[in-house]
Amino acid sequence: MIRPHRSHPLWIAYLLHRLSGLGLALFLPAHFYALALALNQPEKLDGFLRFADNPLVKAAEFGLVFLLAVHVFGGLRLLALEFLPWSPRQKTLAASAVAVAFLVAGSFFLQAV
């Protein structure tokens, strides 16, 4: 049974913000591993960078940038919700946050390919 509040766009924005934060947290160990390779084992970093040039990895990077942008703009929306007077435009702000995140991630992806 689907609860009615879970189909509300602002609940979906909340869920997207939480999931994007989780995805970014899962990415951090891989990022720290790449940084450690750059500092300690430059020869292994070259292999890692060749792997990162794979088109599938570039598509995953699009997803990562999308998660980051969704999390940032969703966080800005939450800050606006906390510090600005309530407005019936909250759904519009949530949709705008996702749209701007997709625009940022799409422009990153077009530069990567």
C-alpha positions in Angstrom: 0.0 0.0 0.0 1.4 3.3 -1.0 0.9 6.1 1.5 -0.5 9.3 -0.1 2.2 11.6 1.3 4.8 9.5 -0.5 3.6 10.5 -3.9 3.9 14.2 -3.0 6.6 16.0 -5.1 8.3 17.4 -1.9 8.5 14.0 -0.4 10.1 12.8 -3.6 12.5 15.7 -3.4 13.4 14.7 0.2 14.0 11.1 -0.9 16.1 12.2 -3.8 18.2 14.4 -1.5 18.7 11.5 0.9 19.6 9.0 -1.8 22.0 11.4 -3.5 23.8 12.0 -0.2 24.0 8.2 0.2 25.4 7.8 -3.3 28.0 10.4 -2.7 29.0 8.8 0.6 29.5 5.5 -1.2 31.7 7.2 -3.8 34.0 8.8 -1.3 36.2 5.6 -0.6 36.9 5.3 -4.3 37.8 8.9 -4.5 40.2 8.7 -1.5 41.7 5.5 -3.1 42.5 7.5 -6.3 44.0 10.3 -4.3 46.1 7.9 -2.4 47.3 6.4 -5.6 48.3 9.8 -6.9 50.3 10.5 -3.8 51.9 7.1 -3.1 51.9 5.0 -6.3 51.9 7.2 -9.5 52.4 4.1 -11.7 49.2 2.5 -10.5 47.4 5.9 -10.9 48.2 5.8 -14.7 46.4 2.4 -14.9 43.5 3.8 -12.9 43.3 6.8 -15.2 43.3 4.5 -18.3 40.4 2.7 -16.7 38.6 6.0 -16.0 38.8 6.8 -19.8 36.3 4.0 -20.4 33.0 5.3 -21.8 31.0 3.3 -19.2 33.0 5.1 -16.5 32.4 8.4 -18.1 28.6 7.6 -18.0 29.0 6.8 -14.3 30.8 10.1 -13.8 27.7 11.8 -15.3 25.6 10.0 -12.6 28.1 11.1 -10.0 27.9 14.8 -11.1 24.1 14.5 -11.2 24.0 13.2 -7.7 26.3 16.0 -6.5 24.2 18.6 -8.3 21.0 17.2 -7.0 22.4 17.1 -3.5 23.7 20.7 -3.7 20.5 22.2 -5.2 18.3 20.1 -3.0 20.2 21.4 0.0 19.8 25.0 -1.2 16.1 24.3 -1.5 16.0 23.1 2.1 17.9 26.1 3.3 15.3 28.3 1.5 12.6 26.3 3.2 14.1 26.9 6.6 15.1 30.5 6.4 12.6 32.1 3.9 8.9 32.5 4.5 6.9 29.5 3.3 5.7 29.8 -0.3 3.3 27.6 -2.3 6.1 27.5 -4.9 8.0 24.8 -3.0 7.2 22.2 -5.6 8.5 24.5 -8.3 11.7 25.0 -6.4 12.1 21.3 -6.0 11.5 20.7 -9.7 13.9 23.5 -10.5 16.6 22.0 -8.3 16.4 18.7 -10.3 16.3 20.5 -13.6 19.4 22.6 -12.8 21.1 19.5 -11.5 20.4 17.7 -14.8 21.7 20.7 -16.7 24.9 20.8 -14.8 25.5 17.1 -15.1 24.6 17.1 -18.8 27.0 19.9 -19.5 29.7 18.0 -17.6 28.9 14.9 -19.7 29.1 16.7 -23.0 32.5 18.0 -22.1 33.7 14.5 -21.0 32.8 12.9 -24.4 
